[in-house]
Amino acid sequence: MAGVATDELGANDPTEQCFGEDVMVAIRRRDFLYGASASGLVGLSPRGGRAQELSKKYAGTTLNILTRATSAFEATIQIGPEFTEATGIKLQYTRVAPGDQYQKLMLDLTSGTQSFDVSLFVYQWKYEIAPYLADLSTLEKDVPDTPPLALDDYPPKLVEIYGKVDNRLIGLPILGDVAFILWNKDAYKSQGFDSETGPKSWQDLVERGRKLTTGKQFGYGLPAGKAIQCAVTWTLLYYGFGGRFFDKAGRPDLGGEAAIKTMQFMANELQPIAPPGNLAWDYNEMLTGFQTGQTAQTLMWPGGFGNLSDPTKSAVAGKYGMTPPPGGALLGGTSIGVAAKSRNPEAARLYVAWLTSAAIARKTALGGTPPARISLFKDPELVQRHPHYPTVLAALTGETFGYIPMKEAEQVHIMMYDEANAACAKLKSPEQAAADLQSKAVAFMTRRGYLR
């Protein structure tokens, strides 16, 4: 979900793109073990159990995997050689910037190319991509000797919201996510704030942010780029100000009082306390800004907590607090699915079952990928390394709200971030941006047949 202009990262580096080839083409075993040791993927206690022995029936197969170029998913790539060693199945990864993944995935699926056997996806896309993804409901029957799916080990809403469409299971949860507001405790102390208590309202966040904006430090890491985190910010504010996506008649309500207040707040309150260049910011920039101490408060997802808590990477390790956003917690998250027309359907199913199994997900959690399983959020060793896990689990099982509930949600998100970006850039007034958002949404829904 980033505004970075890259299409694929590491595309010219075969050691980062392909696991399972012979020497000099794939990551060498000793290189993997070194990297895995550094990130916590080896030397684990046996508490989580050992990975199930896998069949070599599909040895020699190559799976093409579309993944996301963020730190949250690096552990899922680093562990790939373990799967290749166990099965003989080679893994070819394509990393894309988060903000580019939707377009790349949709183009690949709808053009009939379907060059990826396996893809990550977020639930707001699921209704659009469902026709192109395989039903995993009978995976354990279809591919014998797969690790058990153990769907009851996920918070119930995650399986339903992340991966089910019309009673078809099109994806397995791989990362449980819910939005938080973070603050730098040292920065709070420097301004006389209680470092253990976060902002109680959006206005409180801004008032603190004004005092925190000093020198090279800024009060809030507003992602105002034309990318999904800008739409996330808009959604959090809109919901917090009492807005709801549709009125009682089922028409979009994206230009009314709450929408105007949201645009005004982003442009007039948050933008002045944000760093220069934030009009191109998305997830990766939010993470880096807070991690380096450039921003004292930020929106963040659990996928970034691993990096933030690593003292070798983060200036705020052990020095930040977290709280649900004022007005409610937005449910995020990522699933992994198999293309319906995959050339290697059984091998692809085996891979997603293995990667999301409790034993492997525990290893990737120790390497920095937040889990989605209840048992892992409660695992003592994981909690010791990631003390925020109980808070995340409580948020995932508590009251949350989701993205706009419609098939083509991402198209509306594009409208949201286009208009919010224009308001923050002073290209139009907040009032005009809200009116234009409503007009665009109504026109789009009319063209698609949602409205008459």
ROVEX-643354 format. One record per residue (C-alpha): residue number from 1; residue in one letter; chain; y, x, z. Coordinates in Angstrom, 1 decimal, always signed. Each point is the difference from the previous one (the first is absolute). Layout:
BEGIN
SITE  num  residuo  cadena   north    east      up
SITE  NUM        A       A       Y       X       Z
...
//
This chain:
BEGIN
SITE  num  residuo  cadena   north    east      up
SITE    1        M       A    +0.0    +0.0    +0.0
SITE    2        A       A    +2.4    +2.8    -0.9
SITE    3        G       A    +3.1    +0.5    -2.2
SITE    4        V       A    -1.2    +3.5    -1.0
SITE    5        A       A    +0.1    +0.4    -3.7
SITE    6        T       A    -3.4    +1.7    -0.4
SITE    7        D       A    -2.7    -1.9    -1.8
SITE    8        E       A    -3.0    +2.1    +1.1
SITE    9        L       A    +0.0    +2.7    +2.5
SITE   10        G       A    -2.2    +3.0    -0.5
SITE   11        A       A    -1.0    -1.1    -3.5
SITE   12        N       A    -0.1    +3.6    -1.2
SITE   13        D       A    -2.0    +1.2    +3.0
SITE   14        P       A    -3.7    -0.7    -0.4
SITE   15        T       A    -0.7    +1.1    +3.5
SITE   16        E       A    +2.0    -2.9    +1.2
SITE   17        Q       A    -1.3    -2.5    -2.6
SITE   18        C       A    -3.7    +0.3    -0.2
SITE   19        F       A    -2.7    +0.3    +2.7
SITE   20        G       A    -3.6    +0.8    -0.9
SITE   21        E       A    +0.4    +2.5    -3.0
SITE   22        D       A    -1.5    +3.4    +0.2
SITE   23        V       A    +1.8    +3.1    +1.3
SITE   24        M       A    +3.7    +0.5    -1.1
SITE   25        V       A    +0.3    -3.6    -1.2
SITE   26        A       A    -0.4    -1.9    +3.3
SITE   27        I       A    +1.2    +0.7    +3.5
SITE   28        R       A    -2.3    +2.7    +1.2
SITE   29        R       A    -2.1    -0.8    +3.1
SITE   30        R       A    +1.6    +2.6    +2.1
SITE   31        D       A    +3.5    -1.1    -1.0
SITE   32        F       A    -0.8    -3.6    +0.9
SITE   33        L       A    -1.4    +1.0    +3.4
SITE   34        Y       A    +3.1    +2.0    +0.7
SITE   35        G       A    +2.3    -2.9    -0.8
SITE   36        A       A    -2.2    -2.5    +1.7
SITE   37        S       A    -0.1    +2.1    +3.2
SITE   38        A       A    +3.8    +0.2    +0.0
SITE   39        S       A    +0.3    -3.7    -0.3
SITE   40        G       A    -2.8    -1.0    +2.4
SITE   41        L       A    -2.7    -1.0    -2.5
SITE   42        V       A    -2.7    +2.4    +1.3
SITE   43        G       A    -1.2    +0.9    +3.5
SITE   44        L       A    +0.1    -3.7    +1.0
SITE   45        S       A    -1.8    -1.3    +3.1
SITE   46        P       A    -3.0    -2.1    -0.8
SITE   47        R       A    +1.5    -3.1    +1.7
SITE   48        G       A    +0.6    -1.7    -3.3
SITE   49        G       A    -3.5    +0.5    -1.3
SITE   50        R       A    -1.1    +1.9    -3.0
SITE   51        A       A    +0.5    -1.1    -3.6
SITE   52        Q       A    -3.0    -1.8    -1.5
SITE   53        E       A    -2.2    +2.0    -2.3
SITE   54        L       A    +0.9    -1.0    -3.6
SITE   55        S       A    -2.0    -0.4    -3.1
SITE   56        K       A    +0.2    +2.6    -2.8
SITE   57        K       A    -0.9    -2.7    -2.6
SITE   58        Y       A    +3.4    +0.3    -1.6
SITE   59        A       A    +0.2    +3.8    -0.1
SITE   60        G       A    +2.0    +1.3    -2.9
SITE   61        T       A    +2.3    -3.0    -0.1
SITE   62        T       A    +3.7    +0.5    +0.0
SITE   63        L       A    +2.3    -2.6    +1.7
SITE   64        N       A    +3.7    -0.2    -0.9
SITE   65        I       A    +2.1    -1.0    +3.0
SITE   66        L       A    +3.6    -1.1    +0.1
SITE   67        T       A    +1.5    +1.0    +3.3
SITE   68        R       A    +3.4    +0.3    +1.5
SITE   69        A       A    +2.1    +3.2    +0.4
SITE   70        T       A    +0.8    -0.2    +3.7
SITE   71        S       A    -1.2    +1.9    +3.0
SITE   72        A       A    -1.7    -3.1    +1.3
SITE   73        F       A    -2.7    +0.2    -2.6
SITE   74        E       A    -0.5    +3.8    -0.2
SITE   75        A       A    -2.9    -0.1    +2.4
SITE   76        T       A    -1.9    -2.5    -2.2
SITE   77        I       A    +0.3    +2.5    -2.8
SITE   78        Q       A    -0.8    +3.1    +2.1
SITE   79        I       A    -3.3    -1.6    +1.1
SITE   80        G       A    -1.1    -0.6    -3.5
SITE   81        P       A    -2.3    +3.1    -0.3
SITE   82        E       A    -2.1    -1.4    +2.8
SITE   83        F       A    -0.8    -3.0    -2.2
SITE   84        T       A    -0.7    +2.1    -3.0
SITE   85        E       A    -2.3    +2.3    +1.9
SITE   86        A       A    -1.9    -3.0    +1.4
SITE   87        T       A    -0.3    -1.9    -3.3
SITE   88        G       A    +0.7    +2.3    -2.9
SITE   89        I       A    +2.7    -2.4    -1.1
SITE   90        K       A    +3.2    +1.8    -1.2
SITE   91        L       A    +3.4    -1.4    +1.0
SITE   92        Q       A    +3.0    +0.3    -2.3
SITE   93        Y       A    +3.3    -1.0    +1.7
SITE   94        T       A    +3.3    -1.1    -1.5
SITE   95        R       A    +2.8    +0.1    +2.5
SITE   96        V       A    +3.1    -2.1    -0.7
SITE   97        A       A    +3.2    -0.5    +1.9
SITE   98        P       A    -0.1    -3.2    +2.0
SITE   99        G       A    +2.8    -1.6    -1.9
SITE  100        D       A    -1.8    +0.6    -3.3
SITE  101        Q       A    -3.4    -1.2    +1.0
SITE  102        Y       A    +0.5    -3.7    -0.7
SITE  103        Q       A    +1.1    +0.5    -3.6
SITE  104        K       A    -2.7    +2.6    -0.7
SITE  105        L       A    -2.8    -2.1    +1.4
SITE  106        M       A    +1.2    -3.3    -1.7
SITE  107        L       A    +0.3    +1.8    -3.3
SITE  108        D       A    -3.4    +1.5    +0.3
SITE  109        L       A    -1.7    -3.3    +0.9
SITE  110        T       A    +1.8    -2.4    -2.3
SITE  111        S       A    -0.1    +2.3    -3.1
SITE  112        G       A    -3.8    +0.0    +0.2
SITE  113        T       A    +0.0    +3.8    +0.5
SITE  114        Q       A    -1.4    -0.2    +3.5
SITE  115        S       A    -0.2    +3.8    +0.3
SITE  116        F       A    -0.4    -0.1    +3.7
SITE  117        D       A    -3.3    -1.0    +1.7
SITE  118        V       A    +1.7    -0.2    +3.4
SITE  119        S       A    +3.6    -0.8    +1.0
SITE  120        L       A    +2.1    -0.4    +3.1
SITE  121        F       A    +2.1    -3.1    +0.1
SITE  122        V       A    +2.2    -2.0    +2.4
SITE  123        Y       A    -0.6    -3.6    +0.8
SITE  124        Q       A    +3.2    -1.4    -1.6
SITE  125        W       A    -1.6    +1.0    -3.4
SITE  126        K       A    -3.4    -1.5    +0.6
SITE  127        Y       A    +0.5    -3.3    -1.8
SITE  128        E       A    +1.1    +1.8    -3.1
SITE  129        I       A    -2.8    +2.6    +0.0
SITE  130        A       A    -2.8    -2.2    +1.2
SITE  131        P       A    -1.3    -0.9    -3.5
SITE  132        Y       A    -0.5    +3.7    -0.7
SITE  133        L       A    -1.8    +1.0    +3.2
SITE  134        A       A    -3.6    -0.3    +1.0
SITE  135        D       A    -1.2    -2.3    +2.7
SITE  136        L       A    -1.3    +2.2    +2.9
SITE  137        S       A    -1.4    -2.9    +2.0
SITE  138        T       A    -3.6    +0.9    -0.9
SITE  139        L       A    +0.6    +3.8    -0.1
SITE  140        E       A    -2.7    +0.8    +2.5
SITE  141        K       A    -2.5    -2.0    -2.0
SITE  142        D       A    +1.1    +1.3    -3.4
SITE  143        V       A    -0.1    +3.7    +1.0
SITE  144        P       A    -2.8    +0.7    +2.5
SITE  145        D       A    +0.4    +2.8    +2.6
SITE  146        T       A    +3.8    -0.5    +0.2
SITE  147        P       A    +1.6    +0.4    +3.4
SITE  148        P       A    +0.4    -3.5    +1.7
SITE  149        L       A    +3.3    -1.6    -0.8
SITE  150        A       A    +0.2    -1.3    +3.7
SITE  151        L       A    +2.9    -2.4    -0.9
SITE  152        D       A    +0.0    -1.3    +3.6
SITE  153        D       A    +1.4    +3.4    +1.0
SITE  154        Y       A    +3.4    -0.9    -1.6
SITE  155        P       A    +2.7    -2.3    +1.4
SITE  156        P       A    -1.0    -3.3    -1.6
SITE  157        K       A    +3.3    -0.4    -1.8
SITE  158        L       A    -0.3    +3.4    -1.7
SITE  159        V       A    -3.2    -0.9    -1.9
SITE  160        E       A    +1.4    -3.4    -1.0
SITE  161        I       A    +3.6    +1.1    -0.9
SITE  162        Y       A    -0.7    +3.5    -1.4
SITE  163        G       A    -3.1    -0.7    -2.1
SITE  164        K       A    -1.0    -3.6    -0.6
SITE  165        V       A    +1.0    -2.2    -2.9
SITE  166        D       A    -1.8    -3.4    -0.6
SITE  167        N       A    -2.9    +1.0    +2.2
SITE  168        R       A    -0.4    +3.3    -1.9
SITE  169        L       A    +0.2    +3.3    +1.9
SITE  170        I       A    +1.9    +2.2    -2.5
SITE  171        G       A    +1.0    +2.7    +2.4
SITE  172        L       A    -1.0    +1.7    +3.3
SITE  173        P       A    +2.7    +0.9    +2.5
SITE  174        I       A    +0.6    +3.7    +0.1
SITE  175        L       A    +3.3    +0.3    +1.9
SITE  176        G       A    +1.3    -2.5    +2.6
SITE  177        D       A    +3.7    -0.2    -0.2
SITE  178        V       A    +2.9    -1.9    +1.7
SITE  179        A       A    +3.7    +0.9    +0.0
SITE  180        F       A    +1.6    +1.7    +3.0
SITE  181        I       A    +3.5    +1.3    +0.9
SITE  182        L       A    +0.0    +3.6    +1.2
SITE  183        W       A    +2.6    +1.9    +2.0
SITE  184        N       A    +0.5    +3.7    +0.8
SITE  185        K       A    -0.1    +0.2    +3.8
SITE  186        D       A    +2.0    +3.2    +0.2
SITE  187        A       A    +2.7    -1.5    -2.2
SITE  188        Y       A    +0.1    -3.0    +2.3
SITE  189        K       A    +0.3    +2.1    +3.1
SITE  190        S       A    +2.9    +2.0    -1.6
SITE  191        Q       A    +2.0    -3.2    -0.3
SITE  192        G       A    -0.9    -1.4    +3.5
SITE  193        F       A    -2.5    -2.6    -1.2
SITE  194        D       A    -3.3    -0.7    +1.8
SITE  195        S       A    -2.4    +2.0    -2.0
SITE  196        E       A    -2.9    -2.2    +0.9
SITE  197        T       A    +1.5    -3.2    -1.3
SITE  198        G       A    +0.6    -0.8    -3.6
SITE  199        P       A    +2.6    -2.3    -1.6
SITE  200        K       A    -0.4    -3.6    +1.0
SITE  201        S       A    +1.7    -1.5    -3.0
SITE  202        W       A    +1.2    +1.2    -3.4
SITE  203        Q       A    +3.6    +0.0    +1.2
SITE  204        D       A    -1.1    +2.1    +2.9
SITE  205        L       A    -1.6    +2.5    -2.4
SITE  206        V       A    +3.2    +0.2    -2.0
SITE  207        E       A    +2.2    +0.5    +3.1
SITE  208        R       A    -2.3    +2.8    +1.2
SITE  209        G       A    -0.1    +1.4    -3.6
SITE  210        R       A    +3.8    +0.3    -0.1
SITE  211        K       A    +0.0    +2.3    +3.1
SITE  212        L       A    -3.1    +1.9    -1.3
SITE  213        T       A    +1.8    +0.8    -3.3
SITE  214        T       A    +1.4    +3.4    +0.8
SITE  215        G       A    +0.0    +3.3    -1.8
SITE  216        K       A    -3.1    +0.2    -2.3
SITE  217        Q       A    -1.7    -2.9    +1.8
SITE  218        F       A    +0.2    -3.6    -1.2
SITE  219        G       A    -0.6    -3.2    +2.0
SITE  220        Y       A    -2.5    -1.7    -2.3
SITE  221        G       A    -2.2    +1.0    -2.9
SITE  222        L       A    +0.7    -2.9    -2.3
SITE  223        P       A    -2.2    +0.0    -3.1
SITE  224        A       A    +2.4    -1.5    -2.5
SITE  225        G       A    -1.7    +1.2    -3.2
SITE  226        K       A    -1.4    -2.2    -2.6
SITE  227        A       A    -3.5    +0.0    +1.5
SITE  228        I       A    -2.1    -2.0    +2.4
SITE  229        Q       A    +1.3    +1.3    +3.4
SITE  230        C       A    +3.4    -1.4    -0.9
SITE  231        A       A    -1.7    -3.4    -0.6
SITE  232        V       A    -1.8    +0.5    +3.3
SITE  233        T       A    +3.3    +0.5    +1.8
SITE  234        W       A    +1.5    -3.0    -1.7
SITE  235        T       A    -3.1    -2.1    +1.1
SITE  236        L       A    +0.1    +1.2    +3.6
SITE  237        L       A    +3.7    -0.8    +0.3
SITE  238        Y       A    -0.3    -3.3    -1.8
SITE  239        Y       A    -2.8    -1.2    +2.2
SITE  240        G       A    +1.8    +1.3    +3.1
SITE  241        F       A    +3.1    -2.0    -0.9
SITE  242        G       A    -2.0    -3.2    -0.2
SITE  243        G       A    -0.7    +0.0    -3.8
SITE  244        R       A    -3.2    -1.4    -1.5
SITE  245        F       A    -1.0    +0.7    -3.6
SITE  246        F       A    -0.3    -3.7    -1.1
SITE  247        D       A    +1.8    -3.2    +1.0
SITE  248        K       A    -1.9    -3.2    +0.9
SITE  249        A       A    -0.1    -1.0    -3.7
SITE  250        G       A    -1.7    +3.3    -0.9
SITE  251        R       A    +3.0    +1.5    -1.8
SITE  252        P       A    +1.0    +3.6    +0.7
SITE  253        D       A    +2.6    +0.4    +2.7
SITE  254        L       A    +1.2    +3.6    -0.7
SITE  255        G       A    +3.7    -0.6    -0.3
SITE  256        G       A    +0.9    -2.1    +3.0
SITE  257        E       A    +1.6    +0.9    +3.3
SITE  258        A       A    -2.8    +2.3    +1.2
SITE  259        A       A    -0.1    +1.8    -3.3
SITE  260        I       A    +3.8    +0.5    -0.1
SITE  261        K       A    -0.1    +1.3    +3.6
SITE  262        T       A    -2.8    +2.4    -1.0
SITE  263        M       A    +1.9    +1.4    -3.0
SITE  264        Q       A    +3.2    +0.4    +2.1
SITE  265        F       A    -1.9    +1.7    +2.8
SITE  266        M       A    -1.7    +2.5    -2.3
SITE  267        A       A    +3.2    +0.8    -1.9
SITE  268        N       A    +2.6    -0.1    +2.8
SITE  269        E       A    -1.9    +1.0    +3.2
SITE  270        L       A    -3.0    +2.1    -1.0
SITE  271        Q       A    +1.3    +1.8    -3.0
SITE  272        P       A    +2.9    +1.7    +1.8
SITE  273        I       A    -2.4    +1.6    +2.5
SITE  274        A       A    -2.5    +1.2    -2.6
SITE  275        P       A    -0.2    +3.5    -1.5
SITE  276        P       A    +1.5    +0.8    -3.4
SITE  277        G       A    -2.5    -0.5    -2.8
SITE  278        N       A    -1.7    -2.9    +1.6
SITE  279        L       A    +0.7    -2.2    -3.0
SITE  280        A       A    -3.1    +1.7    -1.5
SITE  281        W       A    -2.1    +0.0    +3.2
SITE  282        D       A    -3.4    -1.6    +0.5
SITE  283        Y       A    -2.9    +0.7    +2.3
SITE  284        N       A    -0.4    +3.8    -0.4
SITE  285        E       A    +3.8    +0.5    +0.6
SITE  286        M       A    -0.1    -2.2    +3.1
SITE  287        L       A    -2.8    +2.0    +1.4
SITE  288        T       A    +1.6    +3.4    -0.8
SITE  289        G       A    +3.4    -1.1    +1.3
SITE  290        F       A    -1.4    -0.9    +3.4
SITE  291        Q       A    -2.5    +2.8    +0.2
SITE  292        T       A    +2.7    +2.6    -0.5
SITE  293        G       A    +2.5    -1.6    +2.4
SITE  294        Q       A    +2.4    -1.0    -2.8
SITE  295        T       A    -0.2    -3.6    +1.2
SITE  296        A       A    -0.2    -1.2    +3.6
SITE  297        Q       A    -1.5    -3.4    -0.7
SITE  298        T       A    -2.1    -1.3    -2.8
SITE  299        L       A    -2.4    -2.6    -1.3
SITE  300        M       A    -3.5    +1.5    -0.2
SITE  301        W       A    -3.7    -1.0    -0.6
SITE  302        P       A    -2.9    +1.4    +1.9
SITE  303        G       A    -1.0    +2.0    -3.1
SITE  304        G       A    +2.8    +2.4    +0.9
SITE  305        F       A    -0.8    +0.4    +3.7
SITE  306        G       A    -2.5    +2.8    -0.6
SITE  307        N       A    +2.6    +2.2    -1.6
SITE  308        L       A    +2.6    -0.9    +2.5
SITE  309        S       A    -2.3    +0.9    +2.9
SITE  310        D       A    -1.0    +3.4    -1.4
SITE  311        P       A    +2.2    +2.7    +1.6
SITE  312        T       A    -0.7    +2.3    -2.9
SITE  313        K       A    +1.6    -2.5    -2.4
SITE  314        S       A    +2.4    -2.0    +2.1
SITE  315        A       A    +3.1    +0.7    +2.1
SITE  316        V       A    -0.5    -3.3    +1.9
SITE  317        A       A    -3.7    +0.4    +0.9
SITE  318        G       A    -0.5    -1.5    +3.5
SITE  319        K       A    +3.7    -0.9    +0.0
SITE  320        Y       A    +0.3    -3.4    -1.6
SITE  321        G       A    -0.4    -3.6    +1.2
SITE  322        M       A    -1.2    -3.0    -2.0
SITE  323        T       A    +0.5    -3.8    +0.2
SITE  324        P       A    -0.6    -2.9    -2.3
SITE  325        P       A    +3.1    -0.9    -2.1
SITE  326        P       A    +2.4    -2.5    +1.6
SITE  327        G       A    -1.0    -3.4    -1.2
SITE  328        G       A    -3.6    +0.6    -0.8
SITE  329        A       A    -2.6    +2.4    -1.4
SITE  330        L       A    -0.7    +0.2    -3.7
SITE  331        L       A    -3.7    +0.5    -0.9
SITE  332        G       A    -0.6    +2.8    -2.4
SITE  333        G       A    -3.3    +1.8    -0.8
SITE  334        T       A    -2.1    +1.3    -2.8
SITE  335        S       A    -3.4    -0.9    -1.4
SITE  336        I       A    -2.4    +1.7    -2.4
SITE  337        G       A    -1.7    -1.8    -2.8
SITE  338        V       A    -2.3    +0.5    -3.0
SITE  339        A       A    +0.9    -0.8    -3.6
SITE  340        A       A    -2.0    -2.9    -1.3
SITE  341        K       A    -0.6    +1.9    -3.3
SITE  342        S       A    -0.7    +3.3    +1.7
SITE  343        R       A    -2.4    +2.2    -2.1
SITE  344        N       A    -1.7    +1.0    +3.3
SITE  345        P       A    +0.0    -3.2    +2.1
SITE  346        E       A    -2.8    +0.9    +2.4
SITE  347        A       A    +1.3    +3.5    +0.7
SITE  348        A       A    +3.5    -1.4    +0.5
SITE  349        R       A    -1.3    -2.5    +2.5
SITE  350        L       A    -1.9    +2.7    +1.8
SITE  351        Y       A    +3.2    +2.1    +0.3
SITE  352        V       A    +2.3    -2.8    +1.4
SITE  353        A       A    -2.7    -1.0    +2.5
SITE  354        W       A    -0.4    +3.6    +1.1
SITE  355        L       A    +3.8    +0.7    +0.2
SITE  356        T       A    +0.7    -3.1    +2.1
SITE  357        S       A    -3.1    +0.4    +2.2
SITE  358        A       A    +0.7    +0.5    +3.7
SITE  359        A       A    -1.4    +3.6    +0.0
SITE  360        I       A    +2.1    +1.2    -2.9
SITE  361        A       A    +3.1    -2.0    +0.9
SITE  362        R       A    -0.1    +1.7    +3.4
SITE  363        K       A    +0.1    +3.4    -1.7
SITE  364        T       A    +2.9    -1.0    -2.3
SITE  365        A       A    +1.8    -1.4    +3.0
SITE  366        L       A    -0.3    +3.3    +1.8
SITE  367        G       A    +1.4    +1.5    -3.2
SITE  368        G       A    +3.1    -2.3    -0.1
SITE  369        T       A    -1.0    -3.2    -1.7
SITE  370        P       A    +0.6    -3.0    +2.3
SITE  371        P       A    -3.2    -2.1    +0.4
SITE  372        A       A    -0.4    -3.7    -0.5
SITE  373        R       A    -3.1    -0.4    +2.2
SITE  374        I       A    +0.3    -1.4    +3.6
SITE  375        S       A    -2.6    +2.5    +1.3
SITE  376        L       A    +2.1    +2.9    -1.3
SITE  377        F       A    +3.3    -1.2    +1.5
SITE  378        K       A    -1.9    +0.0    +3.3
SITE  379        D       A    -1.9    +3.3    -0.4
SITE  380        P       A    +0.9    +2.2    +3.0
SITE  381        E       A    +0.3    +3.2    -2.0
SITE  382        L       A    +2.1    -1.6    -2.7
SITE  383        V       A    +2.3    -1.6    +2.6
SITE  384        Q       A    +0.4    +3.4    +1.7
SITE  385        R       A    +1.1    +1.5    -3.3
SITE  386        H       A    +2.0    -3.1    -1.1
SITE  387        P       A    +1.3    -1.8    +3.1
SITE  388        H       A    +1.7    -2.6    -2.1
SITE  389        Y       A    -3.4    -1.5    -1.2
SITE  390        P       A    -0.2    -2.7    +2.8
SITE  391        T       A    +3.6    -1.1    -0.9
SITE  392        V       A    -0.9    -0.3    -3.7
SITE  393        L       A    -3.1    -2.0    +0.8
SITE  394        A       A    +1.9    -2.3    +2.2
SITE  395        A       A    +2.5    -0.6    -2.8
SITE  396        L       A    -2.7    -0.5    -2.6
SITE  397        T       A    -1.7    -2.6    +2.2
SITE  398        G       A    +3.2    -1.6    +1.1
SITE  399        E       A    +2.6    -2.1    -1.7
SITE  400        T       A    +1.0    +1.4    -3.4
SITE  401        F       A    +1.5    -1.4    -3.2
SITE  402        G       A    -0.7    +1.1    -3.6
SITE  403        Y       A    +1.7    +0.6    -3.3
SITE  404        I       A    +1.1    -3.0    -2.2
SITE  405        P       A    -3.2    -2.0    -0.5
SITE  406        M       A    -0.3    -0.4    -3.7
SITE  407        K       A    -2.2    +1.5    -2.8
SITE  408        E       A    +2.7    +2.1    -1.5
SITE  409        A       A    +1.6    +1.1    +3.2
SITE  410        E       A    +0.8    +3.5    -1.3
SITE  411        Q       A    +2.2    -1.4    -2.7
SITE  412        V       A    +2.1    -1.7    +2.7
SITE  413        H       A    +0.0    +3.2    +2.0
SITE  414        I       A    +1.5    +1.8    -3.0
SITE  415        M       A    +2.8    -2.6    +0.0
SITE  416        M       A    +0.6    +0.5    +3.7
SITE  417        Y       A    +0.3    +3.8    -0.1
SITE  418        D       A    +2.1    -0.1    -3.2
SITE  419        E       A    +2.6    -2.3    +1.6
SITE  420        A       A    -0.1    +1.7    +3.4
SITE  421        N       A    +0.5    +3.3    -1.7
SITE  422        A       A    +3.0    -1.3    -1.9
SITE  423        A       A    +1.5    -1.4    +3.2
SITE  424        C       A    -0.4    +3.3    +1.9
SITE  425        A       A    +1.3    +2.0    -3.0
SITE  426        K       A    +3.1    -2.3    +0.0
SITE  427        L       A    -0.7    -1.0    -3.6
SITE  428        K       A    +0.3    -3.7    +1.0
SITE  429        S       A    +0.8    -1.9    +3.2
SITE  430        P       A    -2.7    -0.9    +2.4
SITE  431        E       A    +0.8    -3.7    -0.7
SITE  432        Q       A    -0.4    +0.6    -3.8
SITE  433        A       A    -3.2    +1.9    +0.5
SITE  434        A       A    -1.5    -2.8    +2.1
SITE  435        A       A    +1.0    -2.6    -2.7
SITE  436        D       A    -1.4    +2.2    -2.8
SITE  437        L       A    -3.3    +0.4    +1.9
SITE  438        Q       A    -0.3    -3.8    +0.4
SITE  439        S       A    +0.8    -0.5    -3.7
SITE  440        K       A    -2.5    +2.6    -1.2
SITE  441        A       A    -2.7    -1.4    +2.3
SITE  442        V       A    +0.5    -3.6    -1.1
SITE  443        A       A    +0.1    +1.0    -3.7
SITE  444        F       A    -3.2    +2.1    +0.4
SITE  445        M       A    -1.9    -2.7    +1.8
SITE  446        T       A    +1.1    -2.6    -2.5
SITE  447        R       A    -1.3    +2.2    -2.9
SITE  448        R       A    -3.3    +0.5    +1.7
SITE  449        G       A    -0.4    -3.7    +0.6
SITE  450        Y       A    +0.4    +0.1    +3.8
SITE  451        L       A    +3.1    -2.2    -0.3
SITE  452        R       A    +1.0    -2.8    -2.3
//
